[in-house]
């Protein structure tokens, strides 16, 4: 069982009346709310926190890409990952991921990921994402071609890593007379590929067919993860093999303090800042971004999405976050990870406005008093909670 520390690098300084004055933290939120001097201090502290995860023994550290928003201050996660190659020695460095349709040319991703793999001495995990709906407004990308461009770009990147160059590439959306990237990745045939998803059946089937790893993004009720991982195991079976636990990742915030009451008191105010402010209009999607089937599924599952939850009881019942004393967190993690049958947990201890010192204290408790007790081999889950299909 592997545990990866995830950091969004959110903006914690939105005004108190933000929710009343602004209808979104995305795309059109005025950037005069951003203070570069405070941003400098934040980047320093956030990178320090990610580096501490390496010192504490987390299996990997994760960064991701978003544009024109207060939710996550990493329009280029590759820059943060490059800094981390020099600040860490052991943990995997996971970029989840580069939004391939936003890159022209996508060969830039092949080159930069290869650089990161070499700089980190073979520790890169390469995340490839379609990109969130708001990104298509920010970058003025035609969403109706998003999946086509994504698949072509991914095929091009993998071939660029695995086929000696130079060679010619010609597809519907991309043409290159010379594909010949320098450097090449250290890991052979290429770094591991992780693809995040929010439950789209098309994505689940695609990842299963390619034998990549499917990383379920957080913010959904535990029932959604049960269903999605069952679907993924079925899709792998249809592709002719049994899904491995490490092909499935569960994204969930975790916060640990000395007692349950202390953990909730310390975590909850910062959590609601994140949900009510930074997630505001996160589901903004342009027409054509999803298929009709996926759009219907999104509407059907809306009540199981984190921003729809009304109070802490809903958060607890849906396992939207795991919060408590070391003993409580151990019990909940052991229960849910065995029930889901996943082999990877993606978590973060820092959310919203949480002070850095407080987040790092939670990380230490999680690493020292919880993780040693929740790393054993998986038990076979019950059907309905996800069971490998031979």
Buried (B, 14 or more C-beta within 10 A) or exposed (E): BBBBBBBBBBBBBBEEEBBEEBEBBBBBBEEEBEEEEEBEEBBEBBBEBBBBBBBBEBBBBBBBBBBBBBBBBBBBBBEBBBBBBEBBEEBBBBBBBBBBBBBBBBBBBBBBBBBBBBBBEEBBBBBBBBBBBBBBBBBEBEBEBBBEBBBBBBBBBBBBBEEEBEEEBEBEBBEBEEBEBEEBBBBEEBBBBBBBBBBBBEBBBBBBEBBBBBBBBBBBBBEBBBBBBBBBBBBBBEBEEEBEBBBBBBBBBBBBBEEBEEBBEBBBEBBBBBBBBBBBBBBBBBEEBBEEEBBEBBEEBEEBBBEBBEEBEBBBEBBBBBBBBBBBBBBBBBEBBBBBBBBBBBBBBBBBBBEBEBBBBBBBBBBEBBBEBBEEEBEEBEEEBBBBBE
